[in-house]
Every structure is written in C-alpha cells, then in structure tokens.
C-alpha cells in the first residue's frame, strides 16, 4: 500500500478543498463541536474534520487510515 506523506494544512487550504471560505469552515467546525487547535491543522485533526464533514473529492480516506 502506497502511503502519501501527510503534512499540516492551514484553514484556507482545507476550506478550498470544500469550496468554502475560511470563515464558513470555522463556523462548521464550531457547529460540529470539533476541538481543533489554532494555527496549522495537523493530520490527526484533519482526519477529524474530514470524518465530520465527509471527505472532499481531492482527499482519499485511505490516506488517513493510519492516523
């Protein structure tokens, strides 16, 4: 199985994956009551977001299976 290296992402990058603004992303994170620290979002927290919102088309769930 080929694993891609996962890297921290910022809120703008994740918002773009969902075709929303960073402000909308923040509101949705609050709505789902996710505990995401400020600053860059580490892969562990990215997985929390992706599992709550659903994986965007550009992200494969297999990449996060080991996180």
Predicted model as a PDB file, atoms N, CA, C, CB and O in Angstrom, pLDDT in the B-factor column:
MODEL        1                                                                  
ATOM      1  N   UNK A   1       0.844  -1.184   0.000  1.00 52.00           N  
ATOM      2  CA  UNK A   1       0.000   0.000   0.000  1.00 52.00           C  
ATOM      3  C   UNK A   1       0.882   1.239   0.000  1.00 52.00           C  
ATOM      4  CB  UNK A   1      -0.956   0.003   1.218  1.00 52.00           C  
ATOM      5  O   UNK A   1       1.787   1.361   0.826  1.00 52.00           O  
ATOM      6  N   UNK A   2       0.622   2.158  -0.924  1.00 58.00           N  
ATOM      7  CA  UNK A   2       1.403   3.387  -1.008  1.00 58.00           C  
ATOM      8  C   UNK A   2       0.778   4.456  -0.125  1.00 58.00           C  
ATOM      9  CB  UNK A   2       1.499   3.878  -2.468  1.00 58.00           C  
ATOM     10  O   UNK A   2      -0.371   4.850  -0.323  1.00 58.00           O  
ATOM     11  N   UNK A   3       1.544   4.916   0.846  1.00 64.00           N  
ATOM     12  CA  UNK A   3       1.073   5.979   1.725  1.00 64.00           C  
ATOM     13  C   UNK A   3       1.679   7.294   1.271  1.00 64.00           C  
ATOM     14  CB  UNK A   3       1.432   5.685   3.205  1.00 64.00           C  
ATOM     15  O   UNK A   3       2.881   7.374   1.018  1.00 64.00           O  
ATOM     16  N   UNK A   4       0.861   8.314   1.169  1.00 73.00           N  
ATOM     17  CA  UNK A   4       1.407   9.621   0.840  1.00 73.00           C  
ATOM     18  C   UNK A   4       1.795  10.303   2.140  1.00 73.00           C  
ATOM     19  CB  UNK A   4       0.386  10.482   0.031  1.00 73.00           C  
ATOM     20  O   UNK A   4       1.138  10.103   3.161  1.00 73.00           O  
ATOM     21  N   UNK A   5       2.847  11.102   2.119  1.00 79.00           N  
ATOM     22  CA  UNK A   5       3.216  11.805   3.349  1.00 79.00           C  
ATOM     23  C   UNK A   5       2.196  12.893   3.640  1.00 79.00           C  
ATOM     24  CB  UNK A   5       4.637  12.410   3.239  1.00 79.00           C  
ATOM     25  O   UNK A   5       1.900  13.724   2.781  1.00 79.00           O  
ATOM     26  N   UNK A   6       1.668  12.886   4.838  1.00 94.00           N  
ATOM     27  CA  UNK A   6       0.686  13.883   5.237  1.00 94.00           C  
ATOM     28  C   UNK A   6       1.403  15.048   5.898  1.00 94.00           C  
ATOM     29  CB  UNK A   6      -0.374  13.275   6.188  1.00 94.00           C  
ATOM     30  O   UNK A   6       2.359  14.856   6.651  1.00 94.00           O  
ATOM     31  N   UNK A   7       0.940  16.242   5.615  1.00 96.00           N  
ATOM     32  CA  UNK A   7       1.569  17.443   6.153  1.00 96.00           C  
ATOM     33  C   UNK A   7       0.508  18.331   6.790  1.00 96.00           C  
ATOM     34  CB  UNK A   7       2.332  18.212   5.045  1.00 96.00           C  
ATOM     35  O   UNK A   7      -0.676  18.211   6.477  1.00 96.00           O  
ATOM     36  N   UNK A   8       0.928  19.213   7.677  1.00 97.00           N  
ATOM     37  CA  UNK A   8      -0.024  20.172   8.239  1.00 97.00           C  
ATOM     38  C   UNK A   8      -0.621  21.025   7.123  1.00 97.00           C  
ATOM     39  CB  UNK A   8       0.660  21.069   9.301  1.00 97.00           C  
ATOM     40  O   UNK A   8       0.033  21.294   6.115  1.00 97.00           O  
ATOM     41  N   UNK A   9      -1.859  21.444   7.315  1.00 97.00           N  
ATOM     42  CA  UNK A   9      -2.536  22.340   6.375  1.00 97.00           C  
ATOM     43  C   UNK A   9      -3.092  23.511   7.164  1.00 97.00           C  
ATOM     44  CB  UNK A   9      -3.674  21.601   5.585  1.00 97.00           C  
ATOM     45  O   UNK A   9      -3.362  23.398   8.360  1.00 97.00           O  
ATOM     46  N   UNK A  10      -3.260  24.635   6.483  1.00 97.00           N  
ATOM     47  CA  UNK A  10      -3.907  25.756   7.159  1.00 97.00           C  
ATOM     48  C   UNK A  10      -5.396  25.759   6.822  1.00 97.00           C  
ATOM     49  CB  UNK A  10      -3.249  27.105   6.753  1.00 97.00           C  
ATOM     50  O   UNK A  10      -5.856  24.976   5.991  1.00 97.00           O  
ATOM     51  N   UNK A  11      -6.129  26.634   7.466  1.00 97.00           N  
ATOM     52  CA  UNK A  11      -7.581  26.660   7.287  1.00 97.00           C  
ATOM     53  C   UNK A  11      -7.998  27.058   5.875  1.00 97.00           C  
ATOM     54  CB  UNK A  11      -8.201  27.613   8.279  1.00 97.00           C  
ATOM     55  O   UNK A  11      -9.037  26.614   5.385  1.00 97.00           O  
ATOM     56  N   UNK A  12      -7.197  27.886   5.222  1.00 98.00           N  
ATOM     57  CA  UNK A  12      -7.508  28.283   3.843  1.00 98.00           C  
ATOM     58  C   UNK A  12      -7.440  27.064   2.931  1.00 98.00           C  
ATOM     59  CB  UNK A  12      -6.532  29.388   3.346  1.00 98.00           C  
ATOM     60  O   UNK A  12      -8.314  26.872   2.086  1.00 98.00           O  
ATOM     61  N   UNK A  13      -6.411  26.243   3.096  1.00 98.00           N  
ATOM     62  CA  UNK A  13      -6.262  25.047   2.256  1.00 98.00           C  
ATOM     63  C   UNK A  13      -7.434  24.084   2.438  1.00 98.00           C  
ATOM     64  CB  UNK A  13      -4.945  24.330   2.581  1.00 98.00           C  
ATOM     65  O   UNK A  13      -7.968  23.556   1.463  1.00 98.00           O  
ATOM     66  N   UNK A  14      -7.826  23.861   3.679  1.00 98.00           N  
ATOM     67  CA  UNK A  14      -8.937  22.937   3.935  1.00 98.00           C  
ATOM     68  C   UNK A  14     -10.248  23.535   3.442  1.00 98.00           C  
ATOM     69  CB  UNK A  14      -9.036  22.604   5.439  1.00 98.00           C  
ATOM     70  O   UNK A  14     -11.081  22.821   2.883  1.00 98.00           O  
ATOM     71  N   UNK A  15     -10.440  24.830   3.642  1.00 98.00           N  
ATOM     72  CA  UNK A  15     -11.662  25.477   3.152  1.00 98.00           C  
ATOM     73  C   UNK A  15     -11.767  25.345   1.635  1.00 98.00           C  
ATOM     74  CB  UNK A  15     -11.689  26.967   3.560  1.00 98.00           C  
ATOM     75  O   UNK A  15     -12.851  25.085   1.113  1.00 98.00           O  
ATOM     76  N   UNK A  16     -10.662  25.519   0.927  1.00 98.00           N  
ATOM     77  CA  UNK A  16     -10.676  25.397  -0.533  1.00 98.00           C  
ATOM     78  C   UNK A  16     -11.038  23.978  -0.976  1.00 98.00           C  
ATOM     79  CB  UNK A  16      -9.310  25.791  -1.109  1.00 98.00           C  
ATOM     80  O   UNK A  16     -11.687  23.800  -2.007  1.00 98.00           O  
ATOM     81  N   UNK A  17     -10.628  22.981  -0.214  1.00 97.00           N  
ATOM     82  CA  UNK A  17     -10.993  21.600  -0.551  1.00 97.00           C  
ATOM     83  C   UNK A  17     -12.507  21.410  -0.537  1.00 97.00           C  
ATOM     84  CB  UNK A  17     -10.334  20.618   0.427  1.00 97.00           C  
ATOM     85  O   UNK A  17     -13.047  20.602  -1.292  1.00 97.00           O  
ATOM     86  N   UNK A  18     -13.186  22.164   0.330  1.00 98.00           N  
ATOM     87  CA  UNK A  18     -14.644  22.077   0.450  1.00 98.00           C  
ATOM     88  C   UNK A  18     -15.359  23.177  -0.341  1.00 98.00           C  
ATOM     89  CB  UNK A  18     -15.048  22.155   1.916  1.00 98.00           C  
ATOM     90  O   UNK A  18     -16.585  23.280  -0.296  1.00 98.00           O  
ATOM     91  N   UNK A  19     -14.594  23.991  -1.060  1.00 98.00           N  
ATOM     92  CA  UNK A  19     -15.165  25.103  -1.836  1.00 98.00           C  
ATOM     93  C   UNK A  19     -15.981  26.043  -0.934  1.00 98.00           C  
ATOM     94  CB  UNK A  19     -16.059  24.557  -2.981  1.00 98.00           C  
ATOM     95  O   UNK A  19     -17.115  26.407  -1.245  1.00 98.00           O  
ATOM     96  N   UNK A  20     -15.370  26.417   0.180  1.00 98.00           N  
ATOM     97  CA  UNK A  20     -15.985  27.366   1.105  1.00 98.00           C  
ATOM     98  C   UNK A  20     -14.927  28.350   1.569  1.00 98.00           C  
ATOM     99  CB  UNK A  20     -16.633  26.637   2.319  1.00 98.00           C  
ATOM    100  O   UNK A  20     -13.740  28.174   1.293  1.00 98.00           O  
ATOM    101  N   UNK A  21     -15.358  29.377   2.269  1.00 98.00           N  
ATOM    102  CA  UNK A  21     -14.411  30.353   2.804  1.00 98.00           C  
ATOM    103  C   UNK A  21     -13.867  29.848   4.145  1.00 98.00           C  
ATOM    104  CB  UNK A  21     -15.086  31.751   2.972  1.00 98.00           C  
ATOM    105  O   UNK A  21     -14.484  28.997   4.785  1.00 98.00           O  
ATOM    106  N   UNK A  22     -12.720  30.369   4.564  1.00 97.00           N  
ATOM    107  CA  UNK A  22     -12.209  30.001   5.890  1.00 97.00           C  
ATOM    108  C   UNK A  22     -13.200  30.329   7.006  1.00 97.00           C  
ATOM    109  CB  UNK A  22     -10.890  30.714   6.154  1.00 97.00           C  
ATOM    110  O   UNK A  22     -13.276  29.609   8.002  1.00 97.00           O  
ATOM    111  N   UNK A  23     -13.947  31.397   6.844  1.00 98.00           N  
ATOM    112  CA  UNK A  23     -14.946  31.765   7.846  1.00 98.00           C  
ATOM    113  C   UNK A  23     -16.062  30.708   7.923  1.00 98.00           C  
ATOM    114  CB  UNK A  23     -15.545  33.153   7.520  1.00 98.00           C  
ATOM    115  O   UNK A  23     -16.509  30.349   9.012  1.00 98.00           O  
ATOM    116  N   UNK A  24     -16.500  30.221   6.767  1.00 98.00           N  
ATOM    117  CA  UNK A  24     -17.510  29.163   6.748  1.00 98.00           C  
ATOM    118  C   UNK A  24     -16.966  27.882   7.382  1.00 98.00           C  
ATOM    119  CB  UNK A  24     -17.974  28.887   5.305  1.00 98.00           C  
ATOM    120  O   UNK A  24     -17.678  27.178   8.097  1.00 98.00           O  
ATOM    121  N   UNK A  25     -15.691  27.594   7.108  1.00 98.00           N  
ATOM    122  CA  UNK A  25     -15.050  26.420   7.701  1.00 98.00           C  
ATOM    123  C   UNK A  25     -15.050  26.525   9.220  1.00 98.00           C  
ATOM    124  CB  UNK A  25     -13.610  26.264   7.176  1.00 98.00           C  
ATOM    125  O   UNK A  25     -15.394  25.565   9.909  1.00 98.00           O  
ATOM    126  N   UNK A  26     -14.667  27.679   9.742  1.00 97.00           N  
ATOM    127  CA  UNK A  26     -14.647  27.888  11.189  1.00 97.00           C  
ATOM    128  C   UNK A  26     -16.035  27.709  11.791  1.00 97.00           C  
ATOM    129  CB  UNK A  26     -14.109  29.281  11.519  1.00 97.00           C  
ATOM    130  O   UNK A  26     -16.184  27.095  12.847  1.00 97.00           O  
ATOM    131  N   UNK A  27     -17.042  28.241  11.121  1.00 98.00           N  
ATOM    132  CA  UNK A  27     -18.417  28.093  11.613  1.00 98.00           C  
ATOM    133  C   UNK A  27     -18.835  26.626  11.630  1.00 98.00           C  
ATOM    134  CB  UNK A  27     -19.391  28.907  10.743  1.00 98.00           C  
ATOM    135  O   UNK A  27     -19.496  26.174  12.565  1.00 98.00           O  
ATOM    136  N   UNK A  28     -18.449  25.893  10.603  1.00 98.00           N  
ATOM    137  CA  UNK A  28     -18.821  24.481  10.530  1.00 98.00           C  
ATOM    138  C   UNK A  28     -18.079  23.674  11.601  1.00 98.00           C  
ATOM    139  CB  UNK A  28     -18.518  23.915   9.125  1.00 98.00           C  
ATOM    140  O   UNK A  28     -18.652  22.752  12.181  1.00 98.00           O  
ATOM    141  N   UNK A  29     -16.822  24.008  11.866  1.00 98.00           N  
ATOM    142  CA  UNK A  29     -16.055  23.349  12.919  1.00 98.00           C  
ATOM    143  C   UNK A  29     -16.751  23.573  14.266  1.00 98.00           C  
ATOM    144  CB  UNK A  29     -14.587  23.883  12.955  1.00 98.00           C  
ATOM    145  O   UNK A  29     -16.868  22.650  15.073  1.00 98.00           O  
ATOM    146  N   UNK A  30     -17.206  24.793  14.498  1.00 98.00           N  
ATOM    147  CA  UNK A  30     -17.930  25.097  15.743  1.00 98.00           C  
ATOM    148  C   UNK A  30     -19.255  24.350  15.797  1.00 98.00           C  
ATOM    149  CB  UNK A  30     -18.177  26.613  15.872  1.00 98.00           C  
ATOM    150  O   UNK A  30     -19.629  23.832  16.849  1.00 98.00           O  
ATOM    151  N   UNK A  31     -19.970  24.288  14.677  1.00 98.00           N  
ATOM    152  CA  UNK A  31     -21.255  23.591  14.620  1.00 98.00           C  
ATOM    153  C   UNK A  31     -21.109  22.121  15.007  1.00 98.00           C  
ATOM    154  CB  UNK A  31     -21.858  23.705  13.217  1.00 98.00           C  
ATOM    155  O   UNK A  31     -21.934  21.575  15.739  1.00 98.00           O  
ATOM    156  N   UNK A  32     -20.045  21.489  14.504  1.00 98.00           N  
ATOM    157  CA  UNK A  32     -19.800  20.077  14.804  1.00 98.00           C  
ATOM    158  C   UNK A  32     -19.083  19.887  16.147  1.00 98.00           C  
ATOM    159  CB  UNK A  32     -18.975  19.445  13.685  1.00 98.00           C  
ATOM    160  O   UNK A  32     -18.811  18.758  16.556  1.00 98.00           O  
ATOM    161  N   UNK A  33     -18.778  21.004  16.831  1.00 98.00           N  
ATOM    162  CA  UNK A  33     -18.116  20.984  18.145  1.00 98.00           C  
ATOM    163  C   UNK A  33     -16.792  20.204  18.116  1.00 98.00           C  
ATOM    164  CB  UNK A  33     -19.052  20.370  19.192  1.00 98.00           C  
ATOM    165  O   UNK A  33     -16.500  19.402  19.003  1.00 98.00           O  
ATOM    166  N   UNK A  34     -16.007  20.467  17.068  1.00 98.00           N  
ATOM    167  CA  UNK A  34     -14.699  19.817  16.947  1.00 98.00           C  
ATOM    168  C   UNK A  34     -13.667  20.642  17.703  1.00 98.00           C  
ATOM    169  CB  UNK A  34     -14.286  19.651  15.451  1.00 98.00           C  
ATOM    170  O   UNK A  34     -13.672  21.870  17.630  1.00 98.00           O  
ATOM    171  N   UNK A  35     -12.800  19.977  18.414  1.00 97.00           N  
ATOM    172  CA  UNK A  35     -11.750  20.649  19.171  1.00 97.00           C  
ATOM    173  C   UNK A  35     -10.494  20.715  18.300  1.00 97.00           C  
ATOM    174  CB  UNK A  35     -11.463  19.908  20.525  1.00 97.00           C  
ATOM    175  O   UNK A  35      -9.620  19.851  18.375  1.00 97.00           O  
ATOM    176  N   UNK A  36     -10.426  21.755  17.475  1.00 97.00           N  
ATOM    177  CA  UNK A  36      -9.303  21.940  16.554  1.00 97.00           C  
ATOM    178  C   UNK A  36      -8.479  23.111  17.073  1.00 97.00           C  
ATOM    179  CB  UNK A  36      -9.795  22.195  15.072  1.00 97.00           C  
ATOM    180  O   UNK A  36      -8.996  24.223  17.176  1.00 97.00           O  
ATOM    181  N   UNK A  37      -7.202  22.885  17.405  1.00 96.00           N  
ATOM    182  CA  UNK A  37      -6.376  23.979  17.910  1.00 96.00           C  
ATOM    183  C   UNK A  37      -6.123  25.044  16.847  1.00 96.00           C  
ATOM    184  CB  UNK A  37      -5.052  23.439  18.421  1.00 96.00           C  
ATOM    185  O   UNK A  37      -6.239  24.779  15.650  1.00 96.00           O  
ATOM    186  N   UNK A  38      -5.779  26.240  17.290  1.00 95.00           N  
ATOM    187  CA  UNK A  38      -5.469  27.312  16.350  1.00 95.00           C  
ATOM    188  C   UNK A  38      -4.138  27.016  15.660  1.00 95.00           C  
ATOM    189  CB  UNK A  38      -5.420  28.687  17.074  1.00 95.00           C  
ATOM    190  O   UNK A  38      -3.372  26.160  16.104  1.00 95.00           O  
ATOM    191  N   UNK A  39      -3.880  27.725  14.585  1.00 96.00           N  
ATOM    192  CA  UNK A  39      -2.658  27.519  13.818  1.00 96.00           C  
ATOM    193  C   UNK A  39      -2.844  26.425  12.783  1.00 96.00           C  
ATOM    194  CB  UNK A  39      -1.498  27.172  14.743  1.00 96.00           C  
ATOM    195  O   UNK A  39      -3.968  26.075  12.420  1.00 96.00           O  
ATOM    196  N   UNK A  40      -1.728  25.891  12.314  1.00 97.00           N  
ATOM    197  CA  UNK A  40      -1.782  24.828  11.308  1.00 97.00           C  
ATOM    198  C   UNK A  40      -2.537  23.619  11.846  1.00 97.00           C  
ATOM    199  CB  UNK A  40      -0.362  24.419  10.876  1.00 97.00           C  
ATOM    200  O   UNK A  40      -2.479  23.310  13.036  1.00 97.00           O  
ATOM    201  N   UNK A  41      -3.244  22.947  10.952  1.00 98.00           N  
ATOM    202  CA  UNK A  41      -4.040  21.785  11.326  1.00 98.00           C  
ATOM    203  C   UNK A  41      -3.250  20.524  10.998  1.00 98.00           C  
ATOM    204  CB  UNK A  41      -5.416  21.787  10.597  1.00 98.00           C  
ATOM    205  O   UNK A  41      -2.947  20.250   9.837  1.00 98.00           O  
ATOM    206  N   UNK A  42      -2.926  19.773  12.023  1.00 98.00           N  
ATOM    207  CA  UNK A  42      -2.131  18.567  11.869  1.00 98.00           C  
ATOM    208  C   UNK A  42      -3.004  17.442  11.287  1.00 98.00           C  
ATOM    209  CB  UNK A  42      -1.516  18.142  13.230  1.00 98.00           C  
ATOM    210  O   UNK A  42      -4.230  17.500  11.378  1.00 98.00           O  
ATOM    211  N   UNK A  43      -2.370  16.419  10.690  1.00 97.00           N  
ATOM    212  CA  UNK A  43      -3.139  15.327  10.082  1.00 97.00           C  
ATOM    213  C   UNK A  43      -4.182  14.692  11.002  1.00 97.00           C  
ATOM    214  CB  UNK A  43      -2.201  14.269   9.620  1.00 97.00           C  
ATOM    215  O   UNK A  43      -5.265  14.331  10.542  1.00 97.00           O  
ATOM    216  N   UNK A  44      -3.879  14.553  12.273  1.00 97.00           N  
ATOM    217  CA  UNK A  44      -4.832  13.975  13.226  1.00 97.00           C  
ATOM    218  C   UNK A  44      -6.125  14.791  13.266  1.00 97.00           C  
ATOM    219  CB  UNK A  44      -4.207  13.903  14.636  1.00 97.00           C  
ATOM    220  O   UNK A  44      -7.220  14.230  13.298  1.00 97.00           O  
ATOM    221  N   UNK A  45      -5.989  16.120  13.262  1.00 98.00           N  
ATOM    222  CA  UNK A  45      -7.157  16.997  13.305  1.00 98.00           C  
ATOM    223  C   UNK A  45      -7.811  17.127  11.928  1.00 98.00           C  
ATOM    224  CB  UNK A  45      -6.760  18.379  13.828  1.00 98.00           C  
ATOM    225  O   UNK A  45      -9.020  17.335  11.826  1.00 98.00           O  
ATOM    226  N   UNK A  46      -7.006  17.004  10.872  1.00 98.00           N  
ATOM    227  CA  UNK A  46      -7.585  16.991   9.523  1.00 98.00           C  
ATOM    228  C   UNK A  46      -8.552  15.814   9.399  1.00 98.00           C  
ATOM    229  CB  UNK A  46      -6.465  16.900   8.433  1.00 98.00           C  
ATOM    230  O   UNK A  46      -9.646  15.946   8.851  1.00 98.00           O  
ATOM    231  N   UNK A  47      -8.133  14.674   9.914  1.00 98.00           N  
ATOM    232  CA  UNK A  47      -8.986  13.483   9.856  1.00 98.00           C  
ATOM    233  C   UNK A  47     -10.294  13.719  10.601  1.00 98.00           C  
ATOM    234  CB  UNK A  47      -8.254  12.264  10.447  1.00 98.00           C  
ATOM    235  O   UNK A  47     -11.352  13.286  10.143  1.00 98.00           O  
ATOM    236  N   UNK A  48     -10.235  14.404  11.747  1.00 98.00           N  
ATOM    237  CA  UNK A  48     -11.454  14.712  12.497  1.00 98.00           C  
ATOM    238  C   UNK A  48     -12.407  15.546  11.641  1.00 98.00           C  
ATOM    239  CB  UNK A  48     -11.114  15.461  13.809  1.00 98.00           C  
ATOM    240  O   UNK A  48     -13.609  15.286  11.605  1.00 98.00           O  
ATOM    241  N   UNK A  49     -11.862  16.545  10.955  1.00 98.00           N  
ATOM    242  CA  UNK A  49     -12.684  17.402  10.088  1.00 98.00           C  
ATOM    243  C   UNK A  49     -13.266  16.596   8.940  1.00 98.00           C  
ATOM    244  CB  UNK A  49     -11.855  18.582   9.539  1.00 98.00           C  
ATOM    245  O   UNK A  49     -14.464  16.673   8.666  1.00 98.00           O  
ATOM    246  N   UNK A  50     -12.417  15.818   8.264  1.00 98.00           N  
ATOM    247  CA  UNK A  50     -12.872  15.048   7.106  1.00 98.00           C  
ATOM    248  C   UNK A  50     -13.942  14.025   7.485  1.00 98.00           C  
ATOM    249  CB  UNK A  50     -11.691  14.341   6.453  1.00 98.00           C  
ATOM    250  O   UNK A  50     -14.877  13.784   6.722  1.00 98.00           O  
ATOM    251  N   UNK A  51     -13.799  13.433   8.654  1.00 98.00           N  
ATOM    252  CA  UNK A  51     -14.799  12.439   9.066  1.00 98.00           C  
ATOM    253  C   UNK A  51     -16.112  13.107   9.480  1.00 98.00           C  
ATOM    254  CB  UNK A  51     -14.258  11.587  10.227  1.00 98.00           C  
ATOM    255  O   UNK A  51     -17.180  12.520   9.299  1.00 98.00           O  
ATOM    256  N   UNK A  52     -16.053  14.310  10.025  1.00 98.00           N  
ATOM    257  CA  UNK A  52     -17.273  15.023  10.407  1.00 98.00           C  
ATOM    258  C   UNK A  52     -17.994  15.597   9.180  1.00 98.00           C  
ATOM    259  CB  UNK A  52     -16.937  16.151  11.395  1.00 98.00           C  
ATOM    260  O   UNK A  52     -19.220  15.521   9.086  1.00 98.00           O  
ATOM    261  N   UNK A  53     -17.228  16.174   8.237  1.00 98.00           N  
ATOM    262  CA  UNK A  53     -17.822  16.852   7.079  1.00 98.00           C  
ATOM    263  C   UNK A  53     -17.987  15.920   5.882  1.00 98.00           C  
ATOM    264  CB  UNK A  53     -16.970  18.045   6.681  1.00 98.00           C  
ATOM    265  O   UNK A  53     -18.747  16.223   4.963  1.00 98.00           O  
ATOM    266  N   UNK A  54     -17.287  14.799   5.886  1.00 98.00           N  
ATOM    267  CA  UNK A  54     -17.196  13.950   4.707  1.00 98.00           C  
ATOM    268  C   UNK A  54     -15.928  14.319   3.954  1.00 98.00           C  
ATOM    269  CB  UNK A  54     -18.456  14.098   3.798  1.00 98.00           C  
ATOM    270  O   UNK A  54     -15.555  15.490   3.895  1.00 98.00           O  
ATOM    271  N   UNK A  55     -15.274  13.333   3.385  1.00 98.00           N  
ATOM    272  CA  UNK A  55     -14.028  13.593   2.668  1.00 98.00           C  
ATOM    273  C   UNK A  55     -14.307  14.339   1.370  1.00 98.00           C  
ATOM    274  CB  UNK A  55     -13.283  12.278   2.378  1.00 98.00           C  
ATOM    275  O   UNK A  55     -15.173  13.924   0.599  1.00 98.00           O  
ATOM    276  N   UNK A  56     -13.584  15.443   1.111  1.00 97.00           N  
ATOM    277  CA  UNK A  56     -13.757  16.138  -0.160  1.00 97.00           C  
ATOM    278  C   UNK A  56     -13.192  15.283  -1.307  1.00 97.00           C  
ATOM    279  CB  UNK A  56     -13.063  17.528  -0.119  1.00 97.00           C  
ATOM    280  O   UNK A  56     -12.377  14.395  -1.059  1.00 97.00           O  
ATOM    281  N   UNK A  57     -13.607  15.533  -2.543  1.00 95.00           N  
ATOM    282  CA  UNK A  57     -13.147  14.712  -3.669  1.00 95.00           C  
ATOM    283  C   UNK A  57     -11.624  14.651  -3.829  1.00 95.00           C  
ATOM    284  CB  UNK A  57     -13.746  15.233  -4.934  1.00 95.00           C  
ATOM    285  O   UNK A  57     -11.096  13.653  -4.319  1.00 95.00           O  
ATOM    286  N   UNK A  58     -10.923  15.697  -3.426  1.00 94.00           N  
ATOM    287  CA  UNK A  58      -9.470  15.734  -3.609  1.00 94.00           C  
ATOM    288  C   UNK A  58      -8.699  14.971  -2.534  1.00 94.00           C  
ATOM    289  CB  UNK A  58      -9.004  17.161  -3.632  1.00 94.00           C  
ATOM    290  O   UNK A  58      -7.474  14.873  -2.606  1.00 94.00           O  
ATOM    291  N   UNK A  59      -9.406  14.429  -1.533  1.00 95.00           N  
ATOM    292  CA  UNK A  59      -8.759  13.732  -0.423  1.00 95.00           C  
ATOM    293  C   UNK A  59      -9.308  12.309  -0.334  1.00 95.00           C  
ATOM    294  CB  UNK A  59      -8.979  14.494   0.919  1.00 95.00           C  
ATOM    295  O   UNK A  59     -10.522  12.105  -0.309  1.00 95.00           O  
ATOM    296  N   UNK A  60      -8.420  11.342  -0.287  1.00 94.00           N  
ATOM    297  CA  UNK A  60      -8.837   9.946  -0.168  1.00 94.00           C  
ATOM    298  C   UNK A  60      -8.781   9.505   1.302  1.00 94.00           C  
ATOM    299  CB  UNK A  60      -7.939   9.031  -1.048  1.00 94.00           C  
ATOM    300  O   UNK A  60      -7.812   9.790   2.005  1.00 94.00           O  
ATOM    301  N   UNK A  61      -9.814   8.816   1.749  1.00 94.00           N  
ATOM    302  CA  UNK A  61      -9.844   8.387   3.162  1.00 94.00           C  
ATOM    303  C   UNK A  61      -8.711   7.417   3.462  1.00 94.00           C  
ATOM    304  CB  UNK A  61     -11.197   7.730   3.504  1.00 94.00           C  
ATOM    305  O   UNK A  61      -8.256   7.331   4.602  1.00 94.00           O  
ATOM    306  N   UNK A  62      -8.252   6.687   2.454  1.00 94.00           N  
ATOM    307  CA  UNK A  62      -7.164   5.730   2.667  1.00 94.00           C  
ATOM    308  C   UNK A  62      -5.897   6.414   3.166  1.00 94.00           C  
ATOM    309  CB  UNK A  62      -6.867   4.975   1.377  1.00 94.00           C  
ATOM    310  O   UNK A  62      -5.119   5.820   3.912  1.00 94.00           O  
ATOM    311  N   UNK A  63      -5.686   7.671   2.752  1.00 94.00           N  
ATOM    312  CA  UNK A  63      -4.503   8.407   3.180  1.00 94.00           C  
ATOM    313  C   UNK A  63      -4.477   8.592   4.689  1.00 94.00           C  
ATOM    314  CB  UNK A  63      -4.445   9.759   2.491  1.00 94.00           C  
ATOM    315  O   UNK A  63      -3.405   8.704   5.285  1.00 94.00           O  
ATOM    316  N   UNK A  64      -5.652   8.625   5.309  1.00 96.00           N  
ATOM    317  CA  UNK A  64      -5.770   8.900   6.738  1.00 96.00           C  
ATOM    318  C   UNK A  64      -6.083   7.658   7.560  1.00 96.00           C  
ATOM    319  CB  UNK A  64      -6.834   9.931   6.970  1.00 96.00           C  
ATOM    320  O   UNK A  64      -6.336   7.766   8.760  1.00 96.00           O  
ATOM    321  N   UNK A  65      -6.072   6.502   6.953  1.00 93.00           N  
ATOM    322  CA  UNK A  65      -6.417   5.264   7.652  1.00 93.00           C  
ATOM    323  C   UNK A  65      -5.446   4.978   8.809  1.00 93.00           C  
ATOM    324  CB  UNK A  65      -6.418   4.087   6.664  1.00 93.00           C  
ATOM    325  O   UNK A  65      -5.846   4.419   9.830  1.00 93.00           O  
ATOM    326  N   UNK A  66      -4.197   5.354   8.653  1.00 91.00           N  
ATOM    327  CA  UNK A  66      -3.181   5.052   9.678  1.00 91.00           C  
ATOM    328  C   UNK A  66      -3.048   6.161  10.725  1.00 91.00           C  
ATOM    329  CB  UNK A  66      -1.829   4.822   9.013  1.00 91.00           C  
ATOM    330  O   UNK A  66      -2.266   6.020  11.666  1.00 91.00           O  
ATOM    331  N   UNK A  67      -3.792   7.253  10.581  1.00 93.00           N  
ATOM    332  CA  UNK A  67      -3.676   8.396  11.517  1.00 93.00           C  
ATOM    333  C   UNK A  67      -4.510   8.139  12.740  1.00 93.00           C  
ATOM    334  CB  UNK A  67      -4.113   9.721  10.849  1.00 93.00           C  
ATOM    335  O   UNK A  67      -4.550   8.973  13.645  1.00 93.00           O  
TER     336      UNK A  67                                                      
ENDMDL                                                                          
END                                                                             
